[in-house]
């Protein structure tokens, strides 16, 4: 087990499913603004020939072909050693000082996560067309199970103003495409981000774990990332399945009766929002997830155990073993570290 003092302060994980051009945009922005004491990990599910020979600065971890965004993210987290893990999706870009500002928002990283400590930090997401315009300040999970993307409100009298107030914004978690997480907070979940909740909703599902450990989520106004492609659900049926799963998993930390009533309204709202073509597939997906009701008990028991452990001594113990090196079965892209000549640069 790596000693705490030997671990870097930050692991930057860049999950890449299939867009290597977007990956290169992100890596350039990270390398240009890279903070001290960090490692960069790229879990990648497609072929990448590394035309710029950056293997000495970036650790590539090969994911299975066609792996999802959340699967790549979890692979990168498992291979990381940092006390804080920053997920930055391929196509999203870092800015000057973004990581230092986020790290400064965390409590003492030399100790374990305790009650009231910051478990996750939300960077401000700015528009690629206008970097003075903030388009996202994290996500919130409503009592009815809806994922809401948050953004600061501007004054009606001057909608183009660059000043805004985020004090009233209460995110449940950072967006999965761009967020800073304490490694020990992620480890409490036992499996990383929940693949069953999909690429879009896994961030608000992780918010339930943060609630269980009584961690805080804060916004770092000086940490800014440039928005890239958002993760999306493949269709209304899949979204219905995953949205219903998130709701039932969230009941581990939410009042039952009030949540059920609000969830009924959320189902109606979703049906109207997806009408006419998506309503039936969405409702069918929710029905399928409801039939899996028994599978949610294991998650509820785990959350209760986490909460009980916290109440006993205030400390949060991870339930997974941290992996300080890439999986033995995983290999770097061809030409990395096997004595082979580097691949030629692409045209």
C-alpha positions in Angstrom: 0.0 0.0 0.0 1.4 3.4 -1.0 2.0 5.7 1.9 0.0 8.9 2.0 3.2 11.0 1.7 4.2 9.2 -1.5 0.9 9.9 -3.3 0.5 12.9 -5.6 -1.9 15.6 -4.6 -3.9 15.2 -7.8 -4.7 12.6 -10.4 -6.2 13.9 -13.6 -8.3 11.3 -15.4 -9.3 11.9 -19.0 -11.8 9.2 -20.1 -11.8 8.7 -23.8 -14.3 6.5 -25.6 -13.8 7.1 -29.3 -12.7 10.7 -30.1 -8.9 10.9 -30.2 -9.0 14.4 -31.7 -11.0 15.6 -28.7 -8.5 13.8 -26.4 -5.6 15.7 -27.9 -7.4 19.0 -27.3 -7.8 18.2 -23.7 -4.3 16.9 -23.2 -2.8 20.0 -24.7 -4.8 22.2 -22.3 -3.8 20.1 -19.3 -0.1 20.0 -20.2 0.0 23.7 -20.8 -1.6 24.4 -17.4 -0.4 21.4 -15.5 0.0 21.9 -11.7 2.8 20.5 -9.7 2.5 17.2 -8.0 0.0 15.5 -10.3 -0.3 12.5 -12.6 -2.3 12.3 -15.9 -4.1 9.1 -16.7 -6.0 8.4 -19.9 -8.3 5.4 -19.9 -9.0 4.9 -23.6 -11.4 2.5 -25.3 -10.2 3.1 -28.9 -6.9 2.9 -30.8 -4.6 5.8 -30.3 -1.2 5.9 -31.9 0.2 8.7 -29.8 1.7 10.7 -32.7 3.3 13.2 -30.3 5.0 10.6 -28.1 3.7 11.9 -24.8 3.9 8.5 -23.1 6.5 9.9 -20.7 4.0 12.5 -19.4 0.8 10.7 -19.7 -0.1 7.2 -18.5 -2.4 5.4 -21.0 -4.7 2.6 -19.7 -6.4 0.6 -22.3 -10.1 -0.1 -21.7 -12.0 -2.9 -23.4 -13.3 -2.0 -26.9 -16.6 -0.1 -26.9 -16.3 0.5 -23.1 -18.7 3.2 -21.9 -17.7 6.6 -20.6 -18.4 5.6 -17.0 -16.4 2.3 -17.4 -13.4 4.3 -18.7 -13.8 6.7 -15.8 -13.8 3.9 -13.2 -10.7 2.3 -14.9 -8.9 5.6 -14.6 -9.9 6.0 -11.0 -8.7 2.5 -10.2 -5.3 3.2 -11.7 -4.9 6.6 -10.0 -2.8 7.3 -6.8 -3.8 10.9 -6.1 -5.6 12.2 -3.0 -7.9 14.1 -5.2 -9.2 12.8 -8.5 -10.1 15.2 -11.3 -12.2 13.8 -14.1 -12.0 15.9 -17.3 -13.7 14.3 -20.3 -12.1 14.3 -23.7 -13.0 17.5 -25.5 -13.2 19.6 -22.4 -10.3 22.0 -21.7 -8.4 23.1 -18.7 -7.5 26.8 -18.1 -4.7 28.6 -16.2 -4.8 27.8 -12.5 -7.9 25.7 -12.6 -6.5 22.8 -10.6 -4.7 24.8 -7.9 -8.0 26.7 -7.3 -9.9 23.5 -6.9 -7.3 21.9 -4.6 -7.4 24.9 -2.3 -11.1 24.3 -1.6 -10.5 20.9 -0.1 -9.9 20.4 3.6 -6.8 18.7 5.0 -6.0 16.0 2.5 -3.4 14.5 4.8 -6.3 13.0 6.9 -9.2 10.8 6.1 -12.5 12.2 5.1 -14.6 13.2 8.1 -18.0 14.7 8.9 -18.4 18.1 7.2 -15.3 17.9 5.1 -15.4 18.9 1.4 -15.9 15.6 -0.6 -16.2 17.2 -4.0 -15.4 20.5 -5.7 -17.4 21.9 -8.7 -15.4 24.0 -11.2 -17.2 26.6 -13.2 -17.9 25.4 -16.7 -17.5 28.2 -19.3 -18.7 28.4 -22.8 -16.2 27.5 -25.6 -17.5 30.5 -27.6 -17.4 33.0 -24.7 -15.2 32.1 -21.7 -16.7 34.9 -19.7 -20.1 33.1 -19.8 -20.6 30.4 -17.1 -22.9 27.7 -18.4 -22.8 25.1 -15.5 -22.2 25.0 -11.8 -22.7 21.3 -11.2 -25.8 19.1 -10.9 -28.5 18.6 -8.3 -30.5 15.5 -7.5 -34.1 16.4 -6.6 -36.1 14.5 -4.1 -38.2 13.1 -7.0 -35.1 11.7 -8.6 -34.5 14.3 -11.4 -31.0 15.3 -12.4 -30.9 19.1 -12.8 -27.9 20.9 -14.4 -27.3 24.1 -12.5 -26.1 27.5 -13.7 -25.8 30.8 -12.0 -28.6 33.3 -12.5 -27.8 36.7 -14.0 -29.6 40.0 -13.5 -32.4 40.6 -15.9 -31.3 44.2 -16.3 -27.8 43.2 -17.5 -27.8 39.6 -18.8 -24.3 40.1 -20.4 -22.6 40.9 -17.1 -19.7 38.7 -16.1 -20.3 39.0 -12.4 -22.7 36.5 -10.8 -23.5 35.1 -7.4 -23.0 31.4 -6.8 -23.8 31.6 -3.1 -27.3 30.4 -3.6 -26.4 27.5 -5.9 -26.5 24.2 -4.1 -25.0 21.4 -6.2 -25.3 17.8 -5.2 -22.2 16.9 -7.2 -20.0 18.1 -10.0 -20.9 17.1 -13.5 -19.3 13.8 -14.4 -17.5 15.4 -17.4 -15.6 17.8 -15.1 -15.3 17.5 -11.4 -12.8 17.2 -8.5 -13.4 14.4 -6.0 -11.6 13.2 -2.9 -10.3 9.8 -3.6 -11.4 8.4 -0.3 -15.0 9.7 -0.9 -15.1 7.8 -4.2 -13.7 4.7 -2.6 -16.5 4.6 -0.1 -19.0 3.7 -2.9 -17.2 0.3 -3.3 -17.4 0.3 -7.1 -16.6 3.9 -8.2 -19.3 5.5 -10.3 -22.3 3.2 -10.8 -22.3 1.8 -14.3 -25.9 0.7 -13.9 -26.9 4.4 -13.7 -25.2 5.1 -17.0 -22.9 7.9 -18.2 -25.4 10.8 -17.6 -26.7 10.0 -14.2 -23.7 8.4 -12.4 -22.7 11.8 -11.0 -26.0 12.4 -9.1 -25.9 8.7 -7.9 -22.5 9.5 -6.4 -24.1 12.4 -4.7 -26.1 9.9 -2.6 -22.8 8.5 -1.3 -21.6 12.0 -0.4 -24.8 12.5 1.6 -24.1 9.2 3.4 -20.6 10.2 4.5 -22.0 13.7 5.4 -19.5 15.3 3.0 -19.9 18.8 1.5 -19.9 19.9 -2.1 -18.5 23.3 -2.9 -17.9 25.5 -5.9 -14.5 26.9 -6.7 -15.1 30.1 -8.7 -11.5 30.4 -9.8 -11.4 26.9 -11.2 -12.7 27.1 -14.7 -12.9 24.5 -17.5 -14.1 25.0 -21.0 -17.2 23.0 -21.9 -16.9 20.2 -24.4 -19.3 17.5 -25.7 -21.7 16.4 -23.0 -22.4 12.7 -22.3 -25.9 11.7 -23.5 -28.2 8.7 -23.1 -28.7 6.6 -26.2 -32.5 6.7 -26.2 -35.6 7.3 -24.0 -36.0 3.7 -22.9 -32.4 3.5 -21.5 -32.9 6.9 -19.9 -36.1 5.7 -18.2 -34.4 2.6 -16.8 -31.4 4.5 -15.4 -33.5 7.4 -14.0 -35.7 5.0 -12.1 -32.6 3.2 -10.8 -31.1 6.4 -9.5 -34.4 7.3 -7.7 -34.6 4.0 -5.8 -31.0 4.1 -4.9 -31.3 7.6 -3.6 -33.9 6.5 -1.1 -31.1 5.2 1.0 -30.6 8.8 2.1 -34.0 10.4 1.5 -37.3 10.4 3.3 -39.5 7.7 1.8 -43.0 9.2 1.7 -42.2 12.6 0.5 -39.8 11.2 -2.1 -42.4 8.8 -3.5 -44.9 11.7 -3.9 -42.4 13.9 -5.7 -41.3 11.0 -7.8 -44.8 10.5 -9.1 -44.8 14.1 -10.3 -41.3 13.6 -11.9 -42.6 10.6 -13.9 -45.5 12.7 -15.2 -43.1 15.6 -16.0 -40.8 13.2 -17.9 -43.7 11.8 -19.8 -44.7 15.2 -21.0 -41.1 16.2 -21.8 -40.5 13.2 -24.0 -43.9 13.3 -25.7 -45.0 12.1 -28.1 -42.4 9.6 -29.4 -40.4 9.1 -26.3 -43.1 8.8 -23.7 -43.9 5.1 -24.1 -40.3 3.9 -24.2 -39.4 6.1 -21.2 -42.3 4.7 -19.2 -41.5 1.1 -20.2 -37.9 1.7 -19.1 -39.0 2.9 -15.7 -41.2 -0.2 -15.4 -38.3 -2.5 -16.2 -36.2 -0.8 -13.5 -39.0 -1.0 -11.0 -39.1 -4.8 -11.5 -35.5 -4.8 -10.4 -36.6 -3.4 -7.0 -34.8 -6.1 -5.0 -31.4 -5.2 -6.3 -31.6 -1.8 -4.6 -31.6 -3.3 -1.1 -27.9 -4.1 -1.3 -27.1 -0.5 -2.0 -29.3 0.7 0.8 -27.5 -1.7 3.3 -24.2 -0.4 2.1 -25.2 3.2 2.6 -26.5 2.4 6.1 -23.2 0.7 7.0 -21.3 3.7 5.7 -23.5 6.1 7.7 -23.2 4.0 10.9 -19.4 3.9 10.6 -19.3 7.6 10.3 -21.5 8.1 13.3 -19.3 5.8 15.4 -16.0 7.7 15.0 -16.6 10.4 12.4 -14.1 8.8 10.0 -14.9 7.3 6.6 -13.1 4.1 5.6 -12.8 3.1 2.0 -14.4 -0.2 1.0 -12.1 -0.8 -1.9 -8.4 -1.4 -2.3 -6.7 1.4 -4.1 -4.7 0.3 -7.1 -1.5 2.2 -7.4 -0.5 0.8 -10.8 -2.5 0.0 -13.9 -4.1 -3.4 -14.0 -1.7 -6.1 -15.0 -4.0 -7.2 -17.8 -4.0 -3.8 -19.3 -1.4 -2.6 -21.7 -0.3 0.7 -23.1 -1.0 1.5 -26.7 1.4 -0.1 -29.2 4.9 1.4 -29.1 4.8 2.3 -25.4 7.5 0.7 -23.3 8.0 -2.6 -25.1 11.1 -1.7 -27.1 9.1 -1.1 -30.3 9.8 2.0 -32.4 7.4 4.8 -31.9 4.5 4.9 -34.3 4.9 7.4 -37.1 3.0 10.7 -36.8 -0.3 10.7 -38.6 -0.7 13.0 -41.5 
